[in-house]
Amino acid sequence: MLKLESINAFYGKAQIIFDLSLEVSAGEVTVLLGRNGAGKTTTFKSIMGIVPVVSGKTFFNHVRIDRLPPHKICRSGLGYVPEDRRIFAGLSIMENLEVARQPSRPGLKPWTPARLFELFPNLGEKPGQCGANLSGGEQQMLTIARTLMGNPQLIILDEPSEGLAPVILSELAKTIG
């Protein structure tokens, strides 16, 4: 489903990723572990086209994506939850979800606000609340929920447990794992 072949990525002149190869099959849960500064986030950003891949190739569903802009990678069915909670602070919870809505994908149960509110009941209690007024954990829930509204075939979660209560984290793991 996702395949990286000897990718190399830089920030300026500093090389961060060195000849990384990785494969993730459909239905598989893969974890990228490493100390702070090891390149995990840069790897994710390279997959999503946010940090350019200088050499190597990235494929999603057998289609080369490393030369595509981030919005096309996202539309192809690859979802990304960044570590820094990129919500639209001036929009309500519902507006944040609606802005990310994508059609459902064949063979996958579609994500809807109702389904997401079952997963994240805190958000369902206040769908009209502005993103800026949410706690850090609620903002993390909203970031994940907004990504799921894109109905991705594969989701990349960077620091997904940040700010989440253990019970919510457990439900999230059961749902997406």
Secondary structure in CASP SS format (residue, H / E / C, confidence):
PFRMAT SS
TARGET T0000
AUTHOR 0000-0000-0000
METHOD secondary structure of the structure
MODEL  1
M C 1.00
L E 1.00
K E 1.00
L E 1.00
E E 1.00
S E 1.00
I E 1.00
N E 1.00
A E 1.00
F E 1.00
Y E 1.00
G C 1.00
K C 1.00
A E 1.00
Q E 1.00
I E 1.00
I E 1.00
F E 1.00
D E 1.00
L E 1.00
S E 1.00
L E 1.00
E E 1.00
V E 1.00
S C 1.00
A C 1.00
G C 1.00
E C 1.00
V C 1.00
T C 1.00
V C 1.00
L C 1.00
L C 1.00
G C 1.00
R C 1.00
N C 1.00
G C 1.00
A C 1.00
G C 1.00
K H 1.00
T H 1.00
T H 1.00
T H 1.00
F H 1.00
K H 1.00
S H 1.00
I H 1.00
M C 1.00
G C 1.00
I C 1.00
V C 1.00
P C 1.00
V E 1.00
V E 1.00
S E 1.00
G E 1.00
K E 1.00
T E 1.00
F E 1.00
F E 1.00
N C 1.00
H C 1.00
V E 1.00
R E 1.00
I C 1.00
D C 1.00
R C 1.00
L C 1.00
P C 1.00
P H 1.00
H H 1.00
K H 1.00
I H 1.00
C H 1.00
R H 1.00
S C 1.00
G C 1.00
L E 1.00
G E 1.00
Y E 1.00
V E 1.00
P C 1.00
E C 1.00
D C 1.00
R C 1.00
R C 1.00
I C 1.00
F C 1.00
A C 1.00
G C 1.00
L C 1.00
S E 1.00
I H 1.00
M H 1.00
E H 1.00
N H 1.00
L H 1.00
E H 1.00
V H 1.00
A C 1.00
R C 1.00
Q C 1.00
P C 1.00
S C 1.00
R C 1.00
P C 1.00
G C 1.00
L C 1.00
K C 1.00
P C 1.00
W C 1.00
T C 1.00
P H 1.00
A H 1.00
R H 1.00
L H 1.00
F H 1.00
E H 1.00
L H 1.00
F C 1.00
P H 1.00
N H 1.00
L H 1.00
G H 1.00
E C 1.00
K C 1.00
P C 1.00
G C 1.00
Q C 1.00
C E 1.00
G H 1.00
A H 1.00
N H 1.00
L C 1.00
S C 1.00
G H 1.00
G H 1.00
E H 1.00
Q H 1.00
Q H 1.00
M H 1.00
L H 1.00
T H 1.00
I H 1.00
A H 1.00
R H 1.00
T H 1.00
L H 1.00
M C 1.00
G C 1.00
N C 1.00
P C 1.00
Q C 1.00
L E 1.00
I E 1.00
I E 1.00
L E 1.00
D C 1.00
E C 1.00
P C 1.00
S C 1.00
E C 1.00
G C 1.00
L C 1.00
A C 1.00
P H 1.00
V H 1.00
I H 1.00
L H 1.00
S H 1.00
E H 1.00
L H 1.00
A H 1.00
K H 1.00
T H 1.00
I H 1.00
G C 1.00
END
